[in-house]
Amino acid sequence: MKTDELREKYLAFFESKGHHRQASDVLVPTWDPSVLFTPAGMNQCKDHFLGKV
């Protein structure tokens, strides 16, 4: 099974349970690539890592 087929089966399963399919979003937003620090719990250190402080 190819990756695309697996993804389609996964999405179809949840659609069959009444969920709605949503368009994917970008992994790294071009407007603020630093948001990747947030899931890591490092948002308070963001300015230090980006060299702003």
BAVEX-968369 format. One record per residue (C-alpha): residue in three letters; x, z, y. Coordinates in Angstrom, 3 decimals, always signed. Layout:
<nodes>
- ALA / X / Z / Y
...
</nodes>
This chain:
<nodes>
- MET / +0.000 / +0.000 / +0.000
- LYS / +1.320 / -0.914 / +3.428
- THR / +1.339 / +1.473 / +6.381
- ASP / -1.402 / -0.462 / +8.188
- GLU / -3.647 / -0.232 / +5.132
- LEU / -3.059 / +3.494 / +4.795
- ARG / -3.842 / +4.058 / +8.467
- GLU / -7.035 / +2.031 / +8.203
- LYS / -8.200 / +4.018 / +5.158
- TYR / -7.435 / +7.275 / +6.957
- LEU / -9.415 / +6.259 / +10.052
- ALA / -12.272 / +4.818 / +7.989
- PHE / -12.576 / +8.107 / +6.084
- PHE / -13.174 / +10.081 / +9.269
- GLU / -15.528 / +7.421 / +10.626
- SER / -17.571 / +7.762 / +7.435
- LYS / -17.925 / +11.482 / +8.239
- GLY / -19.436 / +10.725 / +11.674
- HIS / -16.304 / +10.782 / +13.811
- HIS / -15.594 / +8.112 / +16.423
- ARG / -12.418 / +6.071 / +16.514
- GLN / -10.443 / +6.417 / +19.748
- ALA / -7.738 / +4.157 / +21.074
- SER / -4.189 / +5.438 / +20.571
- ASP / -2.198 / +6.693 / +23.513
- VAL / +1.482 / +6.235 / +24.236
- LEU / +3.935 / +8.725 / +22.745
- VAL / +6.049 / +9.011 / +25.887
- PRO / +3.964 / +8.538 / +29.050
- THR / +5.758 / +6.371 / +31.584
- TRP / +4.381 / +8.516 / +34.407
- ASP / +5.992 / +11.756 / +33.100
- PRO / +8.330 / +11.536 / +30.096
- SER / +9.082 / +15.253 / +30.486
- VAL / +5.737 / +16.196 / +28.890
- LEU / +7.559 / +16.157 / +25.553
- PHE / +8.983 / +19.535 / +26.589
- THR / +5.460 / +21.026 / +26.640
- PRO / +4.754 / +20.961 / +22.878
- ALA / +8.169 / +22.493 / +22.316
- GLY / +7.215 / +25.430 / +24.577
- MET / +9.980 / +24.567 / +27.006
- ASN / +7.920 / +23.487 / +30.022
- GLN / +9.235 / +26.389 / +32.107
- CYS / +12.795 / +25.028 / +31.594
- LYS / +11.871 / +21.404 / +32.369
- ASP / +13.580 / +21.272 / +35.783
- HIS / +16.802 / +22.707 / +34.325
- PHE / +16.957 / +20.145 / +31.511
- LEU / +16.220 / +17.295 / +33.911
- GLY / +18.972 / +18.440 / +36.300
- LYS / +16.634 / +19.234 / +39.208
- VAL / +17.866 / +22.847 / +39.499
</nodes>
